[in-house]
Amino acid sequence: MIACIALRAAQLEVDSIDRSNVIPHLTHRIVPTMHIELLAVHKDWHGRNLGTQLLDIATDTARQVSEQIGLRFITLDATPTSIAFYEKHFFQAATFQPGRESGLLLGADDTTSMLLDLMA
């Protein structure tokens, strides 16, 4: 396998994250999202823009679905080595409110939950 991506429907509990620098204007408590469950490129194929192409497919898919059901965000759990890649593509880290760590995503301890606002 050279590369793969897996997407799933999800939701964001808005009150679980610090909205001051990400989504301060959002008034809904829960919003529908598309979650990137997996985005991977075989190490022999790094540097060939495949990750960006897969992320473009995910973003295009989310925008198409958004026209039908109103998705607001794409979410994902980024490994430490992939954070810069996602930031380059306008994803922002989501900081949890104290005591609400489980409200957004189900990532491993060493991942950073990130989101992309489709309305931005």
KAMOLIN-V505138 format. One record per pair of residues at least 4 apart in sequence whose ideal C-beta (glycine too) atoms are under 8 Angstrom apart, sorted by the first residue. I is the first residue (numbers start at 0). J is the second residue. Records with the same first field share a line. If there is no record, write none. Layout:
# KAMOLIN-V505138
I = J ; J
This chain:
# KAMOLIN-V505138
0 = 41
1 = 40 ; 41 ; 44 ; 49
2 = 39 ; 40 ; 41 ; 44 ; 49 ; 50 ; 53
3 = 37 ; 38 ; 39 ; 53
4 = 35 ; 37 ; 38 ; 39 ; 53 ; 56 ; 57
5 = 35 ; 36 ; 37 ; 38
6 = 33 ; 34 ; 35 ; 36 ; 57 ; 60 ; 61
7 = 33 ; 34 ; 36
8 = 31 ; 32 ; 33 ; 34
9 = 31 ; 32 ; 33 ; 34 ; 74 ; 104
10 = 29 ; 30 ; 31 ; 32
11 = 15 ; 16 ; 29 ; 30 ; 31 ; 32 ; 71 ; 72 ; 74 ; 103 ; 114
12 = 28 ; 29 ; 102 ; 103
13 = 18 ; 22 ; 25 ; 27 ; 28 ; 29 ; 30
14 = 28 ; 96 ; 99 ; 102
15 = 95 ; 96 ; 99 ; 101 ; 102 ; 103
16 = 21 ; 22 ; 93 ; 94 ; 95 ; 96 ; 99 ; 102 ; 103
17 = 21 ; 93 ; 94 ; 95 ; 96
18 = 22 ; 23 ; 25
19 = 23
20 = 91 ; 94
21 = 91 ; 93 ; 94 ; 114 ; 116
22 = 116
25 = 30 ; 71
30 = 71 ; 72
31 = 68 ; 69 ; 70 ; 71
32 = 70 ; 71 ; 72 ; 73 ; 74 ; 114
33 = 57 ; 60 ; 61 ; 64 ; 70 ; 72 ; 73 ; 74
34 = 73 ; 74 ; 75 ; 104
35 = 54 ; 57 ; 73 ; 74 ; 75
38 = 50 ; 53 ; 54 ; 57 ; 75
40 = 44 ; 45 ; 47 ; 49 ; 50 ; 53
41 = 45
44 = 49
45 = 50
48 = 52
49 = 53
50 = 54 ; 84
51 = 55 ; 88
52 = 56
53 = 57
54 = 58 ; 85 ; 88
55 = 59
56 = 60
57 = 61 ; 73
58 = 62 ; 73 ; 115 ; 117
59 = 63
60 = 64
61 = 65 ; 70 ; 73 ; 117
62 = 66 ; 117
63 = 67
64 = 68 ; 70
65 = 69 ; 70 ; 71 ; 117
70 = 117
71 = 116 ; 117 ; 118
72 = 114 ; 115 ; 116 ; 117
73 = 90 ; 114 ; 115 ; 117
74 = 93 ; 103 ; 104 ; 112 ; 113 ; 114 ; 115
75 = 85 ; 90 ; 104 ; 112 ; 113 ; 114
76 = 104 ; 105 ; 106 ; 107 ; 110 ; 111 ; 112 ; 113
77 = 81 ; 82 ; 84 ; 85 ; 90 ; 110 ; 111 ; 112 ; 113
78 = 82 ; 109 ; 110
79 = 109 ; 110 ; 111
81 = 85
82 = 86 ; 92 ; 111 ; 113
83 = 87
84 = 88
85 = 90 ; 113
86 = 90 ; 91 ; 113
88 = 115
89 = 115 ; 119
90 = 113 ; 114 ; 115
91 = 113 ; 114 ; 115 ; 116
92 = 111 ; 112 ; 113
93 = 103 ; 104 ; 112 ; 113 ; 114
95 = 99 ; 100 ; 102 ; 103 ; 112
96 = 102
101 = 105
103 = 112 ; 114
104 = 112
106 = 110 ; 111 ; 112
115 = 119
